Amino acid sequence: MQLTGEEPFAGFGLSGAPGTDAFWAAARTPASVPDGDGWATLFLRRGSEAATVVFESWSDPVPLRRWGATDCWYAEVRMPARLRVTYRFLVGDAAYADPLNPAGAGGDRSVAATPDAPPQP
């Protein structure tokens, strides 16, 4: 997905300028949109330091990119259909769960699931 303009994440259902208080108040991620036979999934993190999304047993780590000079860090990750995976943010040597994701997996992990993933048993 092309991320440009004043509302670059609108295609993921997130309006507003990244880094503003209004943007962060409404942000809930991960957010997925159809992409061919899978999904384009957006991960966001608020902070001043670079971070990486680390997935368990699925993909190589994905570095987050900073949106301009804001506190908004993001990664757009291509995910296959019907995927449920745990992940965490790595900042330096510290690991964190995703504070924008209510689906926690305990401790420093969160759960990302594509919209077509089977229900959790």
C-alpha positions in Angstrom: 0.0 0.0 0.0 1.3 3.5 -0.8 1.8 5.4 2.4 1.8 9.1 1.5 0.1 12.3 2.3 -1.3 13.8 5.5 -3.2 10.7 6.5 -0.9 7.9 5.3 -2.6 5.1 7.3 -6.2 5.9 6.2 -6.2 2.8 4.1 -5.9 0.8 7.3 -8.7 2.7 8.9 -6.5 5.1 10.9 -7.2 8.8 10.3 -5.2 11.8 11.3 -1.6 12.9 11.0 0.8 10.4 12.5 2.3 11.5 15.8 -0.6 13.7 16.9 -2.5 13.1 20.1 -5.7 12.6 18.1 -3.9 9.9 15.9 -2.6 8.0 18.9 -6.0 8.2 20.8 -7.6 6.4 17.9 -4.8 4.0 16.9 -5.5 0.3 17.3 -3.1 -2.1 15.6 -2.3 -4.4 14.1 -4.6 -3.5 11.3 -5.0 -5.6 8.1 -6.3 -5.0 4.6 -6.7 -7.5 1.8 -3.6 -7.8 -0.4 -3.9 -10.4 -3.2 -4.3 -13.8 -1.5 -3.1 -12.5 1.9 -3.1 -9.4 4.0 -1.1 -6.2 4.3 -0.8 -5.7 8.1 0.2 -2.5 9.8 2.1 -2.4 13.1 2.6 0.9 15.0 4.7 1.9 17.9 4.9 5.2 19.7 8.4 6.2 21.0 11.6 8.0 20.4 13.9 4.9 19.8 14.0 2.6 16.8 12.3 -0.8 17.3 11.9 -4.1 15.5 8.8 -6.4 15.3 9.9 -9.9 16.3 7.5 -12.7 15.3 7.7 -16.2 16.9 8.3 -19.0 14.5 7.0 -17.3 11.5 9.1 -14.5 9.9 12.4 -12.8 10.2 12.3 -9.6 12.4 11.0 -6.5 10.7 12.5 -3.1 11.5 10.0 -0.3 12.1 10.4 2.9 10.1 10.0 6.4 11.5 7.3 8.6 10.0 9.2 11.9 9.5 10.3 13.6 12.7 7.3 12.2 14.7 7.1 9.6 17.5 5.3 7.3 15.1 7.2 4.1 14.0 5.5 1.7 11.6 6.0 -1.5 9.6 3.7 -2.8 6.9 4.1 -6.6 6.9 2.7 -9.0 4.2 0.9 -11.8 6.0 -0.5 -15.0 4.5 -4.2 -15.8 4.9 -5.4 -17.5 8.0 -2.4 -16.6 10.2 -2.3 -16.1 14.0 1.1 -15.4 15.4 2.6 -13.9 18.6 5.0 -11.0 18.3 6.8 -8.4 20.4 8.6 -5.1 19.9 12.3 -5.2 20.6 13.9 -1.8 21.5 17.6 -2.3 22.2 17.8 -5.3 24.5 14.3 -4.8 25.9 11.1 -6.6 24.7 7.6 -5.1 24.9 4.1 -6.2 24.2 2.1 -3.9 21.8 0.3 -1.3 23.9 -2.1 -0.6 20.9 -3.2 -4.2 20.7 -5.7 -5.6 23.3 -4.9 -9.2 22.3 -2.0 -10.0 24.6 -0.2 -13.3 24.9 1.2 -12.7 28.4 4.3 -10.9 29.4 6.0 -9.1 26.6 4.0 -10.6 23.8 1.0 -9.8 21.7 -1.1 -11.7 19.2 -1.6 -10.7 15.6 -4.3 -12.5 13.6 -5.4 -11.9 10.1 -9.2 -11.2 9.8 -9.7 -14.7 8.2 -7.8 -16.6 10.9 -9.8 -19.4 12.5 -11.2 -18.6 16.0 -8.9 -19.4 18.9 -9.9 -22.7 20.5 
